[in-house]
């Protein structure tokens, strides 16, 4: 979706040529059903993948899924409000949320409140409050900030500068996967804002040297990249997770071993309830289960991008917002699938709706509420014509 897509302004009352048309009033309900299915399916699979890990850690078997449900509940409360917010209110919150996300990132990097786990300083722990991952909020705040500058090409560099600042702070956290997602979001929003592709490519070429310098600045990152491209040179087994993930997927075959009957989650596949949860799904539900998940994500993306298309020329902010959050969720899902199928090196990217991680779950559900908001506005505007 480039700049030409943004300049298209359809004014007719008939269905857009080439569009997948359905009754407009049903698009909101369909998206809500898809989101609920992904959420429920994700929680069921999280319990299946995590109960053994919970018991090994000396906590109840439902520990991880209950923690996830707490964030689902918070997101549900917030979503009820967000779905009905007008675009003017969303625009008014753009800079306050962007600055709040910046403050949280700074606290994570430069204060003792930042907590390091698995080699990354991603988490912020303040007192008795649950640990949060500020970079997840930053992605959503960045999309809203870009959306608030739609129709202002001369000022679009302001959110681009914020994106660079976010990316730099996330890099200092050693959270390179989220840094990559922030870059992807920024470039996709620049293109959607009407910035010429040549300028975006030029900016990307400008950023490639420092990114590569950062990538190869430490030995363990060099080993990780080398082990991905040359598995035979991996004596320390850095690709162990990916190799075991592929075995779990292969074991599932067409219909899988059955829900809850997988064995790779029993201490064989590390982080099976987190980044590699889809491998557990494949083992238990087989190709059919994975196909169902892919279908749900396809419908999710189709409806999200369709909402963006329908609001072009009517409300640029809502159009860009739907495009941005859909791209965020879809990019995250694609990258996670690429990792578990050995198409990309392990990056620490969770699978939306499925992986254990309260902050990510909260942000994904709030993003879904924003898409629902856009679809609701699109329906109202079309019914009023």
C-alpha positions in Angstrom: 0.0 0.0 0.0 1.9 3.0 -1.2 1.2 6.7 -1.7 -1.1 6.1 -4.6 -3.5 4.2 -2.4 -3.8 7.1 -0.1 -4.7 9.5 -2.9 -7.7 7.4 -4.0 -10.9 9.1 -3.0 -14.0 7.0 -3.9 -17.2 9.1 -3.9 -19.7 6.7 -5.5 -22.4 4.8 -3.7 -21.8 1.5 -5.4 -19.3 -1.1 -4.2 -15.7 -0.3 -5.0 -14.5 -2.1 -8.1 -12.5 -5.2 -7.2 -13.4 -5.0 -3.5 -14.6 -8.0 -1.5 -18.0 -6.6 -0.7 -20.2 -7.7 2.2 -23.0 -5.9 4.0 -21.4 -3.0 5.7 -23.2 -3.5 9.0 -21.8 -7.0 9.2 -18.2 -6.0 8.9 -18.1 -4.8 12.5 -19.7 -8.0 13.8 -17.5 -10.2 11.7 -14.3 -8.5 13.0 -15.5 -8.7 16.5 -16.2 -12.5 16.1 -12.7 -13.0 14.5 -11.1 -11.1 17.4 -13.0 -13.1 20.0 -12.1 -16.4 18.3 -8.4 -15.5 18.2 -8.5 -14.4 21.9 -10.3 -17.5 23.1 -8.3 -19.9 20.9 -5.1 -18.2 22.1 -6.1 -18.6 25.8 -6.9 -22.2 25.4 -3.6 -22.9 23.6 -1.7 -20.9 26.2 -3.1 -23.1 29.0 -2.3 -26.2 27.1 1.3 -25.1 26.4 2.0 -23.6 29.8 0.5 -25.8 32.5 3.6 -28.0 32.7 5.9 -25.0 32.9 3.7 -23.6 35.7 4.0 -26.8 37.7 7.7 -26.9 37.3 8.0 -23.4 38.6 5.9 -24.3 41.7 2.8 -22.3 40.8 -0.8 -23.5 40.0 -1.3 -25.1 36.6 -3.5 -22.2 35.5 -1.0 -19.5 36.6 0.0 -18.2 33.2 -3.4 -18.2 31.6 -4.9 -16.4 34.6 -2.2 -13.7 34.3 -3.1 -13.4 30.7 -6.8 -13.1 31.5 -6.1 -10.2 33.8 -4.7 -8.2 30.9 -7.5 -9.4 28.7 -10.0 -8.0 31.2 -8.2 -4.6 31.4 -8.2 -4.5 27.6 -11.9 -5.3 27.4 -12.7 -2.4 29.7 -10.6 0.0 27.7 -12.0 -1.3 24.4 -15.5 -0.5 25.4 -14.5 3.2 25.7 -12.1 3.2 22.6 -14.7 1.8 20.2 -16.9 4.9 20.7 -14.2 7.6 20.7 -14.5 10.2 17.8 -11.4 10.8 15.8 -11.0 14.3 17.3 -10.5 12.8 20.7 -8.0 10.2 19.4 -6.1 13.0 17.7 -6.0 15.0 20.9 -4.3 12.0 22.7 -1.7 11.5 20.0 1.1 13.6 21.5 0.3 12.9 25.2 0.5 9.2 24.5 3.7 9.5 22.5 5.4 11.5 25.3 4.1 9.0 27.9 5.5 6.1 25.9 8.8 8.0 25.6 8.9 8.5 29.4 8.3 4.8 30.0 11.1 3.9 27.6 13.5 6.3 29.3 12.6 4.9 32.7 13.3 1.4 31.4 16.7 2.2 30.0 18.1 4.7 32.5 16.6 3.9 35.9 16.7 0.9 38.3 13.0 0.3 37.5 14.1 -1.3 34.3 14.4 -5.1 34.6 16.6 -7.3 32.6 15.5 -10.8 31.5 16.9 -13.2 28.9 19.6 -10.7 28.0 17.2 -7.8 27.3 16.2 -4.8 29.4 12.6 -4.8 28.1 10.5 -4.7 31.3 9.6 -1.9 33.7 8.8 -2.8 37.3 7.5 -0.1 39.6 6.6 -1.2 43.1 3.9 -3.9 43.4 2.5 -3.2 39.9 2.9 -6.0 37.3 5.9 -5.7 35.1 5.2 -3.9 31.8 6.9 -3.8 28.4 6.9 -0.1 27.4 8.1 -0.8 23.8 4.7 -2.5 23.2 2.9 0.8 24.1 5.4 2.7 22.0 4.4 0.9 18.8 0.7 1.8 19.3 1.5 5.4 20.3 3.7 5.8 17.2 0.9 4.6 14.9 -1.5 7.1 16.5 1.0 9.9 16.1 1.6 9.2 12.5 -2.1 9.0 11.9 -2.6 12.4 13.5 -0.4 13.9 10.8 -2.2 12.6 7.8 -2.7 15.3 5.2 0.3 17.2 6.5 3.2 16.0 4.4 5.5 18.8 5.5 5.1 17.8 9.1 5.3 14.1 8.8 9.0 14.1 9.7 8.0 14.9 13.3 6.5 11.4 14.0 9.4 10.0 11.9 11.9 11.6 14.3 9.9 10.2 17.3 10.2 6.8 15.6 13.9 7.1 15.4 14.1 8.1 19.0 11.9 5.1 20.0 14.0 2.7 17.9 17.3 4.0 19.5 15.9 3.6 23.1 14.6 0.1 22.3 18.0 -0.8 20.8 19.6 0.3 24.1 17.2 -2.2 25.7 18.7 -4.9 23.4 15.2 -5.6 22.2 16.1 -5.9 18.5 12.9 -7.6 17.4 10.8 -4.7 18.6 13.2 -2.2 17.2 12.7 -3.9 13.8 8.9 -3.7 14.2 9.1 0.0 15.0 11.2 0.6 11.9 8.6 -1.4 9.8 5.7 0.5 11.3 7.5 3.9 10.6 8.3 3.1 7.0 4.8 1.7 6.3 3.2 4.8 7.8 5.4 7.1 5.8 4.4 5.3 2.6 0.7 5.5 3.6 1.1 9.2 4.3 2.0 9.9 0.7 5.8 10.1 1.1 7.3 9.0 -2.2 8.8 5.6 -2.3 12.2 6.9 -3.5 12.5 9.1 -0.4 11.6 6.2 1.9 14.2 3.9 0.2 16.8 6.7 0.5 16.1 7.0 4.2 16.3 3.2 4.6 19.7 3.2 2.8 20.8 5.9 5.2 19.9 3.7 8.2 21.3 0.4 6.9 25.0 1.1 7.9 24.3 2.0 11.5 21.9 -0.9 11.8 24.5 -3.4 10.5 27.1 -1.9 12.7 24.8 -2.3 15.7 24.0 -5.9 14.6 27.6 -7.0 14.5 28.8 -5.0 17.4 28.7 -7.9 19.8 30.0 -11.5 19.4 26.8 -13.3 20.5 24.7 -11.5 17.8 27.3 -12.5 15.2 27.1 -16.1 16.4 23.3 -16.1 16.2 23.2 -14.8 12.6 26.0 -17.1 11.6 24.3 -20.1 13.2 21.1 -19.3 11.3 22.7 -19.2 7.9 25.3 -22.0 8.6 23.7 -24.5 11.0 26.7 -26.8 10.7 28.8 -24.1 12.3 26.6 -24.1 15.4 28.5 -26.3 17.9 26.8 -24.5 20.9 23.3 -25.4 19.7 22.0 -21.8 19.4 19.4 -23.0 16.9 18.2 -25.7 19.2 14.8 -24.0 19.7 14.2 -23.7 16.0 15.2 -27.3 15.3 12.9 -28.7 18.0 10.2 -26.4 16.8 10.4 -27.9 13.3 10.2 -31.4 14.8 7.1 -30.5 16.8 5.4 -29.1 13.6 6.3 -32.2 11.7 5.0 -34.5 14.4 1.5 -32.8 14.2 1.0 -33.8 10.5 -2.6 -33.2 9.3 -4.8 -33.4 12.5 -2.2 -33.4 15.3 -2.0 -35.4 18.5 -5.0 -33.8 20.0 -5.6 -30.8 22.2 -3.5 -31.1 25.4 -1.7 -34.2 24.2 1.5 -32.7 22.9 4.8 -33.8 24.3 7.2 -31.1 23.2 5.8 -28.7 25.8 7.0 -31.1 28.5 10.4 -29.5 28.9 11.6 -30.3 25.4 10.9 -27.1 23.6 12.0 -24.0 25.6 9.6 -21.0 25.7 6.9 -23.1 24.2 4.2 -21.0 26.0 5.8 -17.8 24.6 7.5 -17.2 21.3 7.2 -20.8 20.1 3.6 -21.5 21.1 2.5 -22.0 17.5 4.8 -25.0 17.3 2.9 -26.6 20.2 -0.4 -25.7 18.3 0.9 -27.5 15.2 1.9 -30.6 17.3 -1.5 -30.8 18.9 -3.9 -29.7 16.2 -1.8 -30.3 13.1 -1.9 -28.6 9.7 -5.7 -28.1 10.0 -5.3 -26.2 13.3 -2.6 -23.9 11.8 -4.7 -23.4 8.7 -7.6 -22.2 10.9 -5.3 -19.7 12.7 -4.0 -18.4 9.3 -7.6 -18.0 8.1 -8.5 -16.0 11.2 -5.5 -13.7 10.7 -6.3 -13.3 7.0 -9.8 -12.2 7.9 -8.4 -9.9 10.6 -6.1 -8.2 8.1 -8.7 -8.1 5.3 -11.2 -6.3 7.5 -8.6 -4.0 9.0 -7.3 -2.9 5.6 -10.8 -2.7 4.3 -11.7 -0.3 7.1 -8.7 1.8 6.2 -9.8 1.9 2.5 -13.3 2.8 3.3 -12.3 5.8 5.4 -9.9 7.3 2.7 -11.2 10.8 1.9 -13.6 10.7 4.8 -11.4 10.6 7.8 -7.6 10.4 7.1 -6.7 9.8 10.7 -9.0 6.8 11.1 -8.0 5.4 7.8 -4.3 5.6 8.7 -5.0 4.3 12.2 -6.7 1.1 10.9 -3.9 0.6 8.3 -1.2 1.1 10.9 -2.5 -1.2 13.7 -3.4 -3.9 11.1 0.1 -3.8 9.8 1.5 -4.0 13.3 -0.4 -7.1 14.2 0.1 -8.7 10.9 3.9 -8.0 10.8 4.3 -9.4 14.2 2.4 -12.6 13.3 4.4 -13.1 10.1 7.7 -12.6 11.8 6.8 -15.1 14.6 5.8 -17.7 12.0 9.0 -17.1 10.1 11.1 -17.8 13.2 9.3 -21.1 14.2 9.6 -22.4 10.6 13.4 -21.4 10.3 12.8 -18.7 7.8 14.2 -16.1 10.1 16.6 -16.2 13.1 15.1 -16.2 16.6 14.1 -12.7 17.5 11.9 -12.8 20.6 8.7 -11.8 18.8 5.5 -13.1 20.5 2.6 -14.4 18.4 -0.3 -12.0 18.8 -3.3 -13.4 20.8 -1.4 -16.6 21.6 2.0 -16.0 23.3 2.2 -15.5 27.0 2.8 -11.8 27.7 0.3 -9.5 29.2 1.5 -6.2 27.8 1.5 -7.5 24.2 -1.9 -9.1 24.7 -3.3 -5.8 26.0 -1.8 -3.8 23.2 -3.1 -6.2 20.5 -6.6 -6.1 21.9 -6.6 -2.3 22.1 -5.3 -2.2 18.5 -8.3 -4.4 17.6 -10.7 -2.0 19.4 -9.3 0.8 17.3 -10.0 -1.2 14.1 -13.5 -1.8 15.4 -13.8 1.9 16.0 -12.9 2.6 12.4 -15.3 0.0 11.0 -18.1 1.4 13.1 -17.4 4.9 11.8 -17.2 3.6 8.2 -20.6 2.0 8.6 -22.2 5.1 10.1 -20.9 7.3 7.3 -22.0 5.0 4.6 -25.5 4.5 6.1 -25.9 8.3 6.3 -25.3 8.8 2.6 
